[in-house]
Amino acid sequence: MPARTVSPRWRWAIGLFVRAGLRTYFRRIEHFRIERAPAAGPVLFVSNHPGSITDAFIISASVPRPVHFLATVRLFRFAPLGALLTTCGVSPVNRRQDDPKAMATVADTFARCYDVFEAGGAIGIFPEGISYNDDQLKPIKTGAARMALEIEDRHDGRLGLMIAPVGLTYSAKDRFRSDALVHFGAPFRAADWLASYRANRHEGVRELSGAIERRLRELILDLPSLDHQRIVASVKQLYLDRLRLGNLIVTEPMAPGAEELMLGRAIGDALAHFEAREPERLAGFVVELMRYERRLWLLGLSDRTIGAIADGRMRRPGVARSALLAIGAPIAVYGWAHRLAPIWCIDWALDRFAPAENRRSQVAHGSMVAGLIAFGGLYLAAAALMWRLVGPTAAAIYLFSLPLTGLFAHWYLGQLAQHAGHVRSSRVLYRLPIGRRHLVRMRERLIAAIEALRSDYRRDVLGVTPPSAP
């Protein structure tokens, strides 16, 4: 069966919806080295899978060419959704956990993908096979490698299929107005593994799968355990601004998200180095770090606040800021009054349809789809009622005001929480001067320890000798 193609009209309409949803849900989506994405010719985009369907949305909206994705056959069991996905060029793939008795249908899926490749098109696949709540890369399945090598084998290695790895990183994938980073890796030829595949098919597939996994790990912050993730996050919170100064990792201008990813990877590498070489030294630092964070938690404070005190930037909450928040309160209340019902609908839809085992990965696209229905439907219903009561002009102004004040209300709530936290922190710290000085000293000791670890790592691993003191 030939692959279904997306008509220009459908592609434009779907792209408009997807981009609108992404721009509403995410505060910022950064693209790093997007010039690496092949603009023509057969391409297999392979990516990590932290955000379920949102991952496909982001890749589709990032590259200037149609990308046909594979999706679990479970999505096609709901007939209207299956028809829409088929029209959009999405092909169903049966996984063993979906239906072990229907594994023979995988051959039909591959055949549709081969048609796309032979027409010079692009396929997107997530080799992990499923999206997870955590963001760590899981061992990838062999389907992507088998597909690539089989089509190249059919064309005697002359098709020119490129495999383009894409790393996706979310700052907080289950939080509205968070950030996302799309990191494109260097594409490589599938045919380079063809000789190994012909000599031993199983071994060739295994080698190419390993190469795909290694390249994906290079594009994301991939840490071996939750403990590593917590330590890296804590070090970044304490030291990221200082790490940006004079680092040897970021040597070219790049967006903040990409820079943070690179520096986070450097912290992870240093952590692994000292864990192997000087575990006692690292353990002592981690104990002190956890003690500092626990004291902050007990007092309801943040490292940002203690850093501001240490740098002399801490000020009492200003009257002007309080006045501005008071002035904006009526607009925020108006916006939130109209947001409550749609948000309740979104929460209900997520509770009803998102599986508990990977709920976090479902929030973004679930919020986009449910939000379109809930906000769109309820806002239009409210505007229709306003039309009947006061006429079309007032109803149009009213409808236009709803999304603007809704976004303002969301922003206002964040600012209000930040201001309230500042007020509370000021009261706690000015009432506990000894505790304030103790926290500052703890933070200074931690930063000094990080500086020493950084200096030793640069000397031992990067071969950079610190300048001698005058």
C-alpha positions as CSV (number, residue, x, y, z in Angstrom):
1,M,0.0,0.0,0.0
2,P,1.5,3.4,-0.9
3,A,2.1,5.8,1.9
4,R,-0.6,8.5,2.3
5,T,0.7,11.9,1.6
6,V,-0.5,15.1,3.2
7,S,-2.2,17.6,0.8
8,P,-0.8,21.1,1.0
9,R,-4.1,22.4,2.4
10,W,-4.1,19.8,5.2
11,R,-0.5,20.4,5.9
12,W,-1.0,24.1,6.2
13,A,-4.1,23.8,8.4
14,I,-2.5,21.2,10.7
15,G,0.8,23.1,10.8
16,L,-1.1,26.3,11.8
17,F,-2.9,24.4,14.7
18,V,0.3,22.7,15.9
19,R,2.4,25.9,15.9
20,A,-0.4,27.8,17.7
21,G,-0.6,25.1,20.3
22,L,3.2,25.0,20.8
23,R,3.5,28.8,21.1
24,T,0.7,28.9,23.6
25,Y,1.9,26.1,25.8
26,F,5.7,26.8,25.7
27,R,7.2,30.1,26.6
28,R,10.2,29.4,24.3
29,I,11.3,26.7,21.9
30,E,15.0,26.9,21.0
31,H,16.5,25.3,17.9
32,F,20.2,24.5,18.1
33,R,22.2,23.6,14.9
34,I,19.0,23.3,12.9
35,E,21.1,23.7,9.8
36,R,22.1,20.1,10.2
37,A,18.6,18.8,9.4
38,P,18.7,17.6,5.8
39,A,16.4,19.7,3.6
40,A,16.0,17.2,0.8
41,G,16.5,13.5,0.1
42,P,15.4,10.4,2.1
43,V,15.8,11.0,5.9
44,L,15.1,9.0,9.0
45,F,14.7,11.4,11.9
46,V,15.4,9.6,15.2
47,S,14.8,11.2,18.6
48,N,14.5,10.6,22.2
49,H,10.9,10.5,23.5
50,P,10.3,12.5,26.7
51,G,7.1,14.2,25.7
52,S,4.9,11.7,23.8
53,I,3.0,13.2,20.9
54,T,4.4,16.6,21.7
55,D,7.8,15.4,20.5
56,A,6.3,14.8,17.0
57,F,4.6,18.2,17.1
58,I,7.9,20.0,17.9
59,I,10.0,18.1,15.3
60,S,7.3,18.7,12.6
61,A,7.2,22.4,13.4
62,S,11.0,22.7,13.5
63,V,12.0,21.3,10.1
64,P,10.9,22.9,6.8
65,R,9.7,19.7,5.2
66,P,6.9,17.1,5.7
67,V,7.8,14.4,8.2
68,H,5.8,11.2,8.4
69,F,5.7,9.7,11.9
70,L,5.0,6.3,13.2
71,A,2.5,6.1,16.1
72,T,1.3,3.2,18.2
73,V,-1.6,1.3,16.8
74,R,-3.5,2.1,20.0
75,L,-4.1,5.6,18.8
76,F,-5.9,4.3,15.7
77,R,-8.4,2.2,17.6
78,F,-10.5,5.4,18.2
79,A,-11.9,5.6,14.6
80,P,-12.1,9.4,14.3
81,L,-8.6,9.9,15.6
82,G,-7.3,7.1,13.4
83,A,-8.8,8.6,10.3
84,L,-7.3,12.0,11.1
85,L,-3.8,10.5,11.8
86,T,-4.0,8.6,8.5
87,T,-5.0,11.7,6.6
88,C,-2.0,13.5,8.2
89,G,0.4,10.8,6.9
90,V,0.9,9.0,10.2
91,S,1.3,5.3,10.0
92,P,0.3,2.8,12.7
93,V,2.9,0.5,14.1
94,N,2.1,-2.5,16.3
95,R,4.5,-3.1,19.2
96,R,4.7,-6.4,21.0
97,Q,3.0,-4.9,24.1
98,D,0.1,-3.6,21.9
99,D,-0.8,-7.0,20.3
100,P,1.7,-9.9,20.2
101,K,-0.4,-11.7,17.7
102,A,-0.3,-8.9,15.2
103,M,3.4,-8.5,14.8
104,A,3.2,-9.6,11.2
105,T,1.6,-6.2,10.4
106,V,5.0,-4.5,11.1
107,A,6.0,-5.6,7.6
108,D,3.2,-3.5,6.2
109,T,4.3,-0.5,8.3
110,F,7.8,-0.9,7.0
111,A,6.5,-1.1,3.4
112,R,4.8,2.2,3.8
113,C,7.9,3.8,5.1
114,Y,10.0,2.4,2.2
115,D,7.6,4.1,-0.2
116,V,8.2,7.4,1.6
117,F,12.0,6.9,1.5
118,E,12.0,6.0,-2.2
119,A,10.0,9.2,-2.9
120,G,12.8,11.2,-1.2
121,G,10.7,11.8,1.9
122,A,11.3,11.9,5.7
123,I,10.2,9.5,8.4
124,G,10.2,10.3,12.1
125,I,10.6,7.6,14.7
126,F,11.3,7.4,18.4
127,P,13.4,4.3,18.9
128,E,12.8,4.1,22.7
129,G,9.3,2.8,21.7
130,I,7.4,4.6,24.5
131,S,7.4,7.9,26.3
132,Y,8.3,8.0,30.0
133,N,7.7,10.3,33.0
134,D,11.4,10.8,33.5
135,D,13.7,12.3,30.8
136,Q,16.5,9.7,30.7
137,L,17.1,7.9,27.5
138,K,16.1,4.3,27.7
139,P,17.7,1.5,25.7
140,I,16.5,1.9,22.1
141,K,14.7,-0.8,20.1
142,T,16.1,-2.1,16.8
143,G,13.2,-1.1,14.5
144,A,14.8,2.1,13.2
145,A,18.1,0.4,12.3
146,R,16.3,-2.6,10.7
147,M,14.2,-0.2,8.6
148,A,17.2,1.8,7.5
149,L,19.4,-1.1,6.6
150,E,16.7,-3.1,4.9
151,I,15.8,-0.2,2.5
152,E,19.5,0.4,1.7
153,D,20.0,-3.3,1.1
154,R,17.2,-3.3,-1.4
155,H,18.9,-0.4,-3.3
156,D,22.4,-1.9,-3.0
157,G,23.5,1.0,-0.7
158,R,22.7,3.7,-3.3
159,L,19.5,5.2,-1.9
160,G,21.4,7.7,0.1
161,L,19.2,7.4,3.3
162,M,20.5,9.7,6.0
163,I,19.8,9.2,9.7
164,A,19.3,12.5,11.5
165,P,19.4,12.4,15.3
166,V,17.4,14.9,17.3
167,G,17.7,15.6,21.0
168,L,14.7,17.0,22.8
169,T,15.0,18.6,26.2
170,Y,12.2,20.1,28.3
171,S,12.8,22.4,31.2
172,A,9.5,21.2,32.8
173,K,7.4,19.3,30.3
174,D,4.3,19.2,32.5
175,R,4.2,22.9,33.3
176,F,2.5,25.6,31.2
177,R,4.8,28.2,29.7
178,S,8.0,26.2,30.2
179,D,10.9,25.9,27.7
180,A,12.0,23.3,25.2
181,L,15.3,22.8,23.3
182,V,15.5,21.0,20.0
183,H,19.2,19.9,19.4
184,F,20.0,18.6,15.9
185,G,22.9,16.2,15.6
186,A,25.1,15.6,12.5
187,P,23.3,13.3,10.1
188,F,25.1,10.1,8.9
189,R,24.6,7.5,6.2
190,A,22.8,4.3,6.9
191,A,24.7,2.6,4.1
192,D,27.9,2.8,6.2
193,W,26.7,-0.2,8.2
194,L,25.5,-2.1,5.1
195,A,28.5,-4.3,4.8
196,S,28.2,-5.4,8.5
197,Y,24.5,-6.0,7.9
198,R,25.1,-8.2,4.9
199,A,27.7,-10.2,6.8
200,N,25.5,-10.7,9.8
201,R,22.1,-9.1,9.9
202,H,21.6,-9.3,13.6
203,E,25.1,-7.9,14.3
204,G,24.6,-5.1,11.7
205,V,21.3,-4.0,13.2
206,R,22.8,-4.1,16.7
207,E,25.8,-2.0,15.6
208,L,23.7,0.7,13.9
209,S,21.2,0.8,16.9
210,G,24.2,1.3,19.2
211,A,25.4,4.2,16.9
212,I,22.0,5.8,17.0
213,E,21.8,5.5,20.8
214,R,25.3,7.0,21.3
215,R,24.4,10.0,19.1
216,L,21.2,10.6,20.9
217,R,22.9,10.6,24.3
218,E,25.3,13.3,23.0
219,L,22.4,15.6,22.3
220,I,20.7,15.5,25.7
221,L,21.6,15.7,29.4
222,D,21.7,11.9,30.0
223,L,22.6,11.0,33.5
224,P,22.8,7.4,34.9
225,S,20.6,7.9,38.0
226,L,18.1,10.2,39.7
227,D,20.8,10.9,42.3
228,H,23.1,12.2,39.5
229,Q,20.2,14.3,38.2
230,R,19.6,15.9,41.6
231,I,23.3,16.7,42.2
232,V,23.7,18.2,38.7
233,A,20.6,20.3,39.2
234,S,21.8,21.5,42.6
235,V,25.3,22.5,41.2
236,K,23.7,24.3,38.3
237,Q,21.5,26.3,40.7
238,L,24.5,27.3,42.8
239,Y,27.1,27.7,40.1
240,L,25.7,28.0,36.6
241,D,26.2,31.8,36.3
242,R,29.9,31.4,37.4
243,L,30.4,28.4,35.2
244,R,29.4,30.5,32.1
245,L,32.4,32.7,32.8
246,G,35.7,31.4,31.3
247,N,34.4,27.9,30.5
248,L,36.1,25.8,27.9
249,I,32.9,24.0,26.7
250,V,30.8,26.7,25.1
251,T,33.0,28.3,22.5
252,E,30.4,29.8,20.1
253,P,27.4,32.0,20.6
254,M,24.2,30.0,21.4
255,A,20.8,30.3,22.9
256,P,20.5,30.1,26.7
257,G,18.9,26.7,26.7
258,A,21.6,25.2,24.5
259,E,24.3,26.7,26.6
260,E,22.7,25.4,29.8
261,L,22.5,21.9,28.2
262,M,26.2,22.0,27.3
263,L,27.3,23.2,30.7
264,G,25.0,20.6,32.4
265,R,26.7,17.9,30.4
266,A,30.1,19.2,31.6
267,I,28.9,19.1,35.2
268,G,27.7,15.5,34.7
269,D,31.1,14.5,33.1
270,A,32.9,16.1,36.1
271,L,30.6,14.3,38.5
272,A,31.4,10.9,36.9
273,H,35.1,11.7,36.9
274,F,35.3,12.4,40.7
275,E,32.9,9.6,41.5
276,A,35.5,7.2,39.9
277,R,38.7,8.9,41.0
278,E,37.9,10.6,44.4
279,P,34.7,9.2,45.7
280,E,35.3,10.3,49.3
281,R,35.9,13.9,48.3
282,L,32.8,13.9,46.2
283,A,30.7,12.3,48.9
284,G,31.8,14.9,51.4
285,F,30.8,17.7,49.0
286,V,27.4,16.0,48.3
287,V,26.7,15.7,52.1
288,E,27.4,19.4,52.6
289,L,25.3,20.3,49.6
290,M,22.3,18.2,50.9
291,R,22.7,19.8,54.3
292,Y,22.5,23.3,52.8
293,E,19.5,22.5,50.7
294,R,17.7,20.9,53.7
295,R,18.2,24.0,55.8
296,L,16.8,26.1,52.9
297,W,13.8,23.8,52.7
298,L,13.1,24.0,56.4
299,L,13.1,27.8,56.3
300,G,11.2,28.0,53.0
301,L,14.1,29.9,51.3
302,S,15.8,29.5,48.0
303,D,19.4,29.6,46.9
304,R,18.7,32.6,44.8
305,T,17.7,34.6,47.9
306,I,20.9,33.6,49.8
307,G,23.0,34.4,46.7
308,A,21.4,37.9,46.6
309,I,22.3,38.4,50.2
310,A,25.9,37.2,49.6
311,D,26.3,39.6,46.7
312,G,24.7,42.5,48.4
313,R,21.7,42.5,46.1
314,M,19.0,41.7,48.6
315,R,16.5,44.4,49.1
316,R,13.3,44.7,51.1
317,P,10.1,44.4,49.0
318,G,9.4,47.7,47.3
319,V,6.3,49.7,47.7
320,A,6.2,50.4,43.9
321,R,6.0,46.7,43.1
322,S,3.3,46.1,45.6
323,A,1.3,49.0,44.1
324,L,1.7,47.6,40.6
325,L,0.5,44.2,41.7
326,A,-2.5,45.9,43.4
327,I,-3.4,47.8,40.2
328,G,-3.2,44.7,38.1
329,A,-5.3,42.6,40.4
330,P,-8.7,43.4,38.9
331,I,-7.5,42.4,35.4
332,A,-6.0,39.2,36.8
333,V,-9.2,38.3,38.6
334,Y,-11.2,38.9,35.4
335,G,-8.8,36.6,33.5
336,W,-8.9,33.9,36.1
337,A,-12.6,34.0,36.4
338,H,-12.8,33.0,32.8
339,R,-10.0,30.4,33.0
340,L,-11.3,28.3,35.9
341,A,-13.9,26.3,33.9
342,P,-11.6,25.5,30.9
343,I,-8.7,24.6,33.3
344,W,-11.0,22.2,35.1
345,C,-12.0,20.6,31.8
346,I,-8.3,20.2,30.9
347,D,-7.5,18.6,34.3
348,W,-10.5,16.3,34.0
349,A,-9.4,15.2,30.5
350,L,-5.8,14.5,31.7
351,D,-7.1,12.5,34.6
352,R,-9.5,10.6,32.4
353,F,-7.3,9.8,29.4
354,A,-3.6,10.1,30.4
355,P,-2.2,6.8,31.8
356,A,-0.8,7.2,35.3
357,E,2.5,5.5,34.4
358,N,3.5,8.3,32.0
359,R,1.2,11.1,32.9
360,R,3.9,13.8,32.9
361,S,4.8,13.0,29.3
362,Q,1.1,13.4,28.3
363,V,0.4,16.8,29.8
364,A,1.7,19.1,27.1
365,H,-0.2,17.7,24.1
366,G,-3.2,16.8,26.3
367,S,-3.3,20.4,27.4
368,M,-3.0,21.7,23.9
369,V,-5.8,19.5,22.5
370,A,-8.1,19.8,25.5
371,G,-7.3,23.5,25.8
372,L,-8.3,24.2,22.2
373,I,-11.7,22.5,22.8
374,A,-12.3,23.8,26.4
375,F,-11.0,27.4,26.0
376,G,-12.3,27.7,22.4
377,G,-15.7,26.3,23.2
378,L,-16.3,28.0,26.5
379,Y,-15.0,31.4,25.3
380,L,-17.2,31.2,22.2
381,A,-20.2,30.3,24.3
382,A,-19.6,33.2,26.7
383,A,-19.2,35.5,23.7
384,A,-22.4,34.2,22.1
385,L,-24.3,35.0,25.4
386,M,-22.7,38.4,25.5
387,W,-23.9,39.0,21.8
388,R,-27.5,38.2,22.9
389,L,-27.3,40.5,25.9
390,V,-25.4,43.6,24.6
391,G,-24.9,43.2,20.9
392,P,-22.1,42.2,18.5
393,T,-19.6,45.0,19.1
394,A,-19.4,44.5,22.8
395,A,-19.3,40.7,22.3
396,A,-16.3,41.0,19.9
397,I,-14.4,43.2,22.3
398,Y,-15.3,40.8,25.1
399,L,-14.1,37.7,23.1
400,F,-10.8,39.5,22.2
401,S,-10.2,40.3,25.8
402,L,-10.5,36.7,27.1
403,P,-7.2,35.1,25.8
404,L,-5.2,38.3,26.6
405,T,-6.4,38.6,30.1
406,G,-6.1,34.9,30.6
407,L,-2.4,35.0,29.7
408,F,-2.0,38.1,31.9
409,A,-3.7,36.2,34.8
410,H,-1.2,33.3,34.5
411,W,1.7,35.7,34.4
412,Y,0.3,37.8,37.3
413,L,-0.1,34.7,39.5
414,G,3.6,33.9,39.0
415,Q,4.6,37.4,39.8
416,L,2.4,37.5,42.9
417,A,3.9,34.2,44.1
418,Q,7.4,35.6,43.5
419,H,6.6,38.8,45.4
420,A,5.0,36.9,48.3
421,G,8.1,34.6,48.5
422,H,10.3,37.7,48.6
423,V,8.3,39.2,51.4
424,R,8.4,36.0,53.4
425,S,12.1,35.5,52.8
426,S,12.9,39.1,53.9
427,R,10.9,38.6,57.1
428,V,12.6,35.3,57.9
429,L,16.1,36.4,57.2
430,Y,15.9,39.8,59.0
431,R,14.4,38.0,62.1
432,L,17.2,35.4,62.1
433,P,20.5,37.3,61.5
434,I,22.7,34.5,62.8
435,G,20.9,31.9,60.6
436,R,21.3,34.3,57.6
437,R,25.1,34.6,58.1
438,H,25.4,30.8,58.6
439,L,23.6,30.1,55.3
440,V,25.8,32.6,53.5
441,R,28.9,30.9,54.9
442,M,27.6,27.5,53.9
443,R,27.0,28.7,50.4
444,E,30.4,30.3,50.2
445,R,32.0,27.0,51.3
446,L,30.1,25.1,48.7
447,I,31.1,27.5,45.9
448,A,34.7,27.3,47.0
449,A,34.5,23.5,46.9
450,I,33.1,23.6,43.4
451,E,35.9,26.0,42.3
452,A,38.5,23.6,43.6
453,L,36.8,20.6,41.9
454,R,36.5,22.6,38.7
455,S,40.2,23.6,38.8
456,D,41.3,20.0,39.4
457,Y,39.0,18.6,36.7
458,R,40.3,21.2,34.1
459,R,43.9,20.2,35.1
460,D,43.4,16.4,35.1
461,V,41.0,15.9,32.2
462,L,41.2,19.0,30.0
463,G,45.0,19.6,30.6
464,V,44.5,23.3,31.6
465,T,46.9,24.4,34.3
466,P,45.6,27.3,36.5
467,P,47.7,30.4,36.4
468,S,50.2,30.8,39.2
469,A,49.5,33.3,41.9
470,P,51.6,36.5,41.6
